[in-house]
Amino acid sequence: MEPVQILTEQLQEIARGAVELLPQIVVAIVVIVSTALLSRLAKAMAGRVLKHTKIRQSLKELAQLLVSIFIWIMGLMIAAVIVFPGLTPASILAGLGIGSVAIGFAFKDVFENFLAGIIILFRREMRIGDHIECEDIEGKVAHIAIRESHIERTDGQLVIVPNSMLFKNPVVIRTDKPHRRVTIICGVAYDVDVDEARDVIRQAVVACDTVEQDNKPIQIFAQEFASSSINFEVTWWTGSTPVEVRTSKDQVVAGVKRALDDAGLEIPFPYRTLTFKEPLPVAPQSDQSEHKQDP
């Protein structure tokens, strides 16, 4: 038998089989279209049901996604059984179980970020709008997706971070509480009375409206004998966002400087004393002037 004839017969068999399967294929396409419509309807219904709950928006989106994925899996399984009647749900699940091992190795990072994203979405500590720091990345959480999170830095740049990074590494949530403690160091001269300086600094801090004083102590401690000053550690509480911290620092530093100046208390410059092993010869003033006049 000629190869051309063999090929022709095989193509005819394929065409005949396709024609025989045409009704099943049409029904499977209808099932897939119906699955798409049902998925959209289910997502909309889930959104309406969860709209009036106190669940975070990210968790609402996750619930809608899981509902959509479940409906699509069921719809595709039904379509496959219609096209290939020999298939059963058990055999499809068994095939998925075997194939999932290879897929898992091939897409390890994708699944890792996916699972980390689900866990992060269920965390109560990190919310959209929080200011966080992780692995030298600092900014506001703008969006939490299934595989990645969007961090807006304070300079306006957007950083897309894999969720596995936020899951595996320590995350500092700066806005977890409404207030944050801030500390600065203030030095006064050695001839200044320590108690008087402490009172002046405290009054200046209390006068700042950015300082939180309700059940939040203002602490001022003489910290150390520095090279040219006695240093005070000044601690207070203010808002937890970065701009609130910077604004409060600016106000407190300016207020303390103004109060110390008004009280006549010196904030010293660094002093340096130079000691030489041998006495330094000093030329008389007359010799220096004559030397300058020589041509």
Helices and strands as residue ranges (DSSP letters): H 3-51, H 57-83, H 89-106, H 108-122, E 131-134, E 137-144, E 148-152, E 158-162, H 163-168, E 172-173, E 179-188, H 194-206, E 219-225, E 230-239, H 242-262, H 285-293
